[in-house]
């Protein structure tokens, strides 16, 4: 089955890529979740549009990616969350919370799809978060979760 990816799928491709997958994987996983659309001749226009949008969002070159990485790693990111007396959070810190904290700390705007929380953040303290700035550049920063 030939599909056009609309979102980043790990191990398969990036938005705008035309991929060939097994019928069941496409029909039961990619299409229902909106990760891909069926390939058609008219879909080529859609591929061009998705690739243009991706180019606008992505960092152009490796040098600017390194600059963004250094500015991210130099940030002191702090997230306030409600917690109990033992330091356990009521819920968890999400990727959106981390992106908002990076922006409020004066960091560059980061796409939430590029942020990876290494292990679920469910306690007060310092936690590691990774940001894929460029396909070759990975910034790691420490998020300080405080009781709020």
N, C-alpha and C positions, 0 to 999 in steps of 0.2 A: 504494500500500500504506500503510495507516494503522498507525503504531507508537507505542509508549510508550517514551520514552528512559529508561534506567536509570542512565546516566552522562552526564557533560558531553561533548558532541560539538561541537567548534569549527565554527562556521558553520551549525549546525543547531539546537541548543537545549540546555537544561539538563535535569537529571533530573526526571522527572515531566511533561515536556511531551509533548503528543500531536502528532505530526508526520505529514505526508503526504509520502512519498518514492517514488522509482521502485522498481519491483519488484526489479530486479537489485541495486540498492544495499542495499535492506533484506535481501534473501535471502542475498546473497553477502558483505556486509561487516558490517552492524549486528547482525544476529541471531547469526551464528557467534561473534562476539567478545563477546557478552553486553552490548552497548551499548544494546540495545533489546529489547522483548518485543512480540509481536503485540497489537494493540488488540482488546479484547472489552468487552462490557458489564460483566462482572465486573472488568475491568481498571481501571475507574474507581475502585474501592476502592484498588487498588494505586497509582494516581496520587496519591490523597489521602495515602497513607502515605509515599510518596517525597517529596512536597512538605513534609510535616511534618518529616521527617528533614532535608531541606535547610534549612528555616527554623531548626532548632536549630543546625546547623553554621555557617550564615552569620552574619556580623556584622550586627546589627540596623540601625544607622543610620550615616550618613556621619561624624558626629562621633567615634564610637568607632572607626571605621575609620581616621580621621586619627590618633587616639591610638596605635593599634596600629602604624600606619606609622612614626610618629616613634620609637616604642620599638624597632622592627626596624632602622631606619636608624642608630640610635645604638649598636647592638650591635657588638662585635668578635667575629666568628664565625671559629673556627679549626678546621680539619679536618686530622687526621693521616692520612697515607697512605704506604705503602711506595713508595720510588722508587729509581731507579738513580743512579749517580754524576753523570749529566748533568742530573738534575732531572726526568727523564721518569718518570711513575708506572707502576707495574705494574698496569694496569687503568685505571679512571677513577673520579672522585668522582660518586656518584649523588645523586639527589634525596633519597633516604632518609638518606644521610650528612649532607646539608646540614640536613635537618629535625632530625636528632638533635643536630647541632652547635648549632643555634639554641636548642633546648631546654636543652642543657647550658650554654650561655652565659647562661642566665637569661631568655631571650626568651619571648614568648607561644607557646602551642601553635599550630602551623601545620599545616594539611592538606597532605599532600604533593602532592595534585592541583593545588594553587594555586601551587606553586613551579615556576619555569621557569629552567633553566640556559641562559644566553644562548648560550654556545659550549661544546662539550664540555670538561670539566676533565680534562686529561691531563698537566699539568705542575705543578711546584711554583711557588707564587707567589700573586698576588692575582687573583681572578676575580670577574666580575659575575654576580649572581643576582637574579631578580625574583620578587616574591611578590604575587599578586593578592589583596589583602585584601578588597576589595569590588569590584563591577563597575565602579565609577568611580575606585577608588584602587589605584595600583600602587606598591609599595615596592621600591626597589632597594637591595641591600646588597652589600658586598664580602666575599667569603669568602677567608680566608688559608689556603692549602694548604701544610702543612709536611711535611717528611720525617719519618717516624716509625718 
